Amino acid sequence: MLAYSQGIDDRIFLPASVAVLVLGIAMVWYSPTWEVSQLWVILGLIGIANTIVVGAAFLGPEAGRVGRLTEERRPDDAEVQRRIRRVFAISRYDLAVLILVVIDMVVKPAR
């Protein structure tokens, strides 16, 4: 199951995240009222870039490693469970950052 979700992550989530970043930059770039130097835009770009890096550098590779480890050992193995808890903890952080980005985009602080 984890190996399958890793493939979906590579084909859907990473390209979608990059598309959101690129389209967001383009939208601000061509907008007559918004500027890249505005605080809310900078915070949003930092947040989206952060989630892309966390997903590509840790969550995706670690999910693949956990999947392979689960094939070698039982799913209830202590090491497998420790790694799953770590993936969930980082996923919660990633979700919190995404929620903050959405709030930032809606509220637009210091515009």
C-alpha positions in Angstrom: 0.0 0.0 0.0 2.8 2.5 0.9 4.6 1.7 -2.4 1.4 2.5 -4.3 0.9 5.8 -2.4 4.5 6.7 -3.2 3.8 6.4 -6.9 0.7 8.6 -6.6 2.8 11.1 -4.7 5.3 11.3 -7.5 2.7 11.6 -10.2 0.1 13.9 -8.6 1.1 15.7 -5.4 4.5 16.9 -6.3 3.5 18.3 -9.7 0.4 19.8 -8.2 2.4 21.5 -5.5 4.8 22.9 -8.1 1.9 24.0 -10.2 0.4 25.9 -7.3 3.7 27.6 -6.6 4.2 28.6 -10.3 0.6 29.7 -10.9 0.6 31.7 -7.7 3.7 33.5 -8.7 2.3 34.2 -12.2 -1.0 35.4 -10.7 0.8 37.9 -8.5 3.2 38.9 -11.2 0.5 39.8 -13.6 -1.9 41.3 -11.1 -2.3 45.1 -11.1 -2.9 45.3 -7.4 -0.7 42.6 -5.8 3.1 42.7 -5.6 5.6 40.0 -4.9 7.1 42.2 -2.2 3.9 42.2 -0.1 4.2 40.3 3.2 1.3 38.0 2.6 2.7 36.9 -0.8 6.2 36.3 0.7 4.7 34.2 3.5 2.6 32.2 1.1 5.6 31.5 -1.2 7.7 30.5 1.8 5.0 28.2 3.1 4.4 26.5 -0.3 8.1 26.1 -0.9 8.5 24.6 2.5 5.8 22.0 1.9 7.3 21.1 -1.5 10.8 20.6 0.1 9.4 18.6 3.1 7.4 16.4 0.8 10.1 15.8 -1.8 13.0 15.5 0.6 11.5 13.6 3.5 7.9 12.4 3.2 8.1 10.8 -0.2 11.4 9.0 0.4 10.6 8.0 3.9 7.2 6.5 2.9 9.1 4.4 0.3 11.6 3.3 3.0 8.8 2.4 5.4 7.1 0.4 2.6 10.2 -1.6 1.9 10.8 -2.1 5.6 7.3 -3.3 6.1 7.9 -5.9 3.4 11.0 -7.2 5.3 9.4 -7.0 8.8 5.9 -7.2 10.2 3.8 -3.9 10.2 3.7 -4.1 14.0 7.5 -4.2 14.3 8.9 -1.5 16.6 11.1 0.1 14.0 8.3 0.2 11.4 6.0 1.8 14.0 8.6 4.4 15.0 9.1 5.4 11.4 5.4 5.6 10.7 4.9 7.8 13.8 7.7 10.1 12.5 6.1 10.3 9.1 2.8 11.2 10.7 4.5 13.9 12.9 6.1 15.5 9.9 2.9 15.2 7.9 1.0 17.1 10.7 3.6 19.8 10.5 3.2 20.0 6.8 -0.5 20.2 7.1 -0.3 23.0 9.7 2.0 24.9 7.3 -0.6 24.5 4.4 -3.4 25.6 6.7 -1.4 28.7 7.6 -0.8 29.4 3.9 -4.5 29.2 3.2 -5.2 31.6 6.1 -2.5 33.9 4.8 -3.9 33.9 1.3 -7.5 34.6 2.6 -6.6 37.3 5.2 -3.7 38.9 3.3 -2.0 40.5 6.4 -0.2 43.8 6.0 -1.3 44.5 2.4 
